[in-house]
């Protein structure tokens, strides 16, 4: 934290080098300066701000549920009694679609790799036909991706209509992938930032900006003083050592 006042004792107070001291004292004033950092309001008041936060909270809740679908699909037998037959059935169908899509992507990637390797050995016309066939197969993935999108919506709808099942599913948060958890953490960070922004009036925002600039200038000034004192102290130490060496030589 930036120092408000740097109090400096005289660098040299007599022949004893140990009497030199550098002290940094905090001002008694900073308490009042910290006020601009605290929003005057603690609750959202307008319909618009409440709606914004409501939409973001709903989005985060849905992401938390969606990122658990892989775990549900891999452990459907264990979770069936907990979540109910309808949800597990939808999850299994969703899992089958995802596996089909993944297998198709792997197959097409392998086929594309082999086609690239054989490009220089193939006749141009034959190569074009094979390339066209590959692109056609890729286009067939789109309907499958749309099916997965719709199945995700269906599962979310079932979970949101059954708050108890949704709460039970969220007890398995440790089963999320690291990437999914990082994404959720970023959303929560965004929520905190947005909430504070919505609480802060334009005047408070200006005061906050001015306060931070003042702190930054004060910190730079204090650092310059400290650097100067350190250099002076180092010079005195060198002179002291030179005097000691001179006395020893004599």
N, C-alpha and C positions, 0 to 999 in steps of 0.2 A: 504493500500500500504506500502511496506517495506520502512523503513527510511534508507537513505544513510549514514548519519552522525548523531550520537547522541552526542550533546554537553551537558556536564554536569557541572553545576556550583558547586563550593565547597559546601559540605554538611553542614558545620558549619562555619558561618562567624561572630560569635560573640554571645553574650548572648541571643539575640532576636531570638527565634525559627522561627518567621515569615520571617526571612531573608533568610531561606533556600529555594531553588527553583530547580526544575528539568526542563530543557528545551530540547526540541527536535527540531533540526534545519535541514531543508532540504539542501542537498548539491546543489551547483550551476552546477554540472556536469551531472545529470541524463538525460538531454535532449538528449545528444549524445548517451547515452546508450539505449535509447528507439528505436533507428533506426532499430536494428535487428528485432523488432517485426513487422515492416511494410514491406510487400513484395515490392521488387523493381518494379515489374510489376503490372499493374492494369487490364490488359486484357490477355485472353488466346491467345497464338500465334500459337501453333502447331495444325495440323489437328486432331491428336489423342486426345489432351485434349479437343478440341471443340466437338469432337464426344462423348466423355465420358459425358460431361455436357449436351449435346443435348439428349442423351438417358435417363439420369436421369430426366431432365426436362419433357420429354415426359411421363415418367413413373408417375411422380407426377401429371401431368395433367390428366392422365387416372384414377388414384386413386381418384382424386377429383371428377371426373364425376361418377365413379362407386359407390362411397359412397353416392351419391344422388339418386340412383335408388329406394330405399325404399320410399323416399319422393315423387318421381315422380309417383310411383305406387299408393300411397295413395291419391294423389291429381291430378289424371290424367284429371279429368273434368275441373279443373281450369287451368291446364297447356296446354291443347290441342291446343288452339289457339296460344299460345306462342311458343310451340315446334313443332307443326305440327302433322298431323294425322299418318304418318308413324312411327315416333318415339314413339308416345303414344301407338299405336297398339303393337309395339314390347315390350314396357315397360309393358303393361297389360299382354301379353303372358308370359313374364318373371316372373311377379308377381304371376301368376297362377301356374307356375312351382314351384316357391319357396314355396308357400302355400302347394302344394301337397307334396313336400319333407318334409316340417316341420310337416305336419299332419302324414305322414308315420313314421317319426322318433319318434314322441310322441307315436304313437300306438305301435311301436315295443319296445320302452323302457318300456311301461306299461306291455306289454306282457312278456318281459324278467323278469321284477320285479315279476310278479305273478308266473312265472315258477320257479324262485329261491325260492319263498316262499313255493311252493308245492313240491319241490324236494324231501324232506325226506318222503313225503307221497305217492309218485308215484313209480310204478314198474320201475326198471332200464331200461328195454327195451322201455317202453312207454315214459319215460323221454327222452331217447336218440332220439327217433323219433320226439318228440316235439321240442327238442333243434335243431335237424337237420333242421326241418321245419322253425324254427326261423332264423337260419343262412342263409337259402336259400332266405328267404324274405329280409334279409339285403343285400344280393348280388344283388337283383333287384333294389336297390337304386342307384347303380353305373351308369346305363344308364340315370337315371333321373338327376343325378349330372352333367353328361356330357352334357345333354341338357341345363341345366342352364348355364354351362360354355360357350356353344356356343351362347346362347341367349344374354349373357353379351357381348360377342365379337360383335354380330350383333348390339346391341344398341350403343356400343362405336363407331363402324364404322359409323353408322348413324349420331351420334353427331359430330364426327370429320370431316365428310363431310359437316356439316352444322355449321360452326363456330359461327354464330349468335345464333343458338339454344343452342349451348354449353355455350356461354357466358351468355345467359339468365338463363340457368339452374344453373350456378355457382353463381347467385345472391342469391340463397337460401342456402348459406353455413351454416347459423345458424340452419338449419334443420338436420344437420348431428348428429349422435350419438357422445357422448363424446369419446368413444373408437376410432371411425373413425377419429375424429379431432386430437386426440392424435397421432395416427399413421401418419397422414399427417404432424403434427408438427415435429415428429421425422425425417421424410423424408426431410423436409426443413432444419432441423439442420444438417443432413448428407450432404445435398447439400452445405451448407455454409462451413462445415469442408473440404469437398472434393475440393471445389473451391479454398480455401486458400492453400490447399496442392498442387494443380496443379500450382498455381502461385509461389510457393516457390521453389527455386532451392536447390540442396543438400547443397551448401555452406551456403545459408541463413538458412537452417534447422539446420546446425551445430552451426551457430552463435546464433540462437534463443535458442537452447538447452543450450549453454554455458551461455547465458545471464540469463536464468531462474535459472540455478544452482548458478550463482553469486548472484542473488537477494535472493535466498533461504538461502545461507550461510550468507549473510549480515543481513538478517532478524533474523536468529538464533542468530548471534552475538549480535545484538541490543537487542534482547529479554533477553539474558543472562545479559547484562549490566543493563537493566531496572530492572530485578529481583534482582540483587545485590543491586542496589540503593534503591529499595523498602524495602529490608531487613535491610539495614543500617538506612534508615529513621525510620522504625518501632522500631529499637533498640534505636535510639536517643530519640524518643518519649517516650519509656518506661523509659529511664534514666531520662528524664525531669520530667515525672510524679512522679518518685520515689523521686527526689530532692524536688519537691513541697510538697509531702506528708511529707518528712523529716522536711522541714522548718515549715510546719503547726504543726507538732508534737512538735517541739522545742518551 
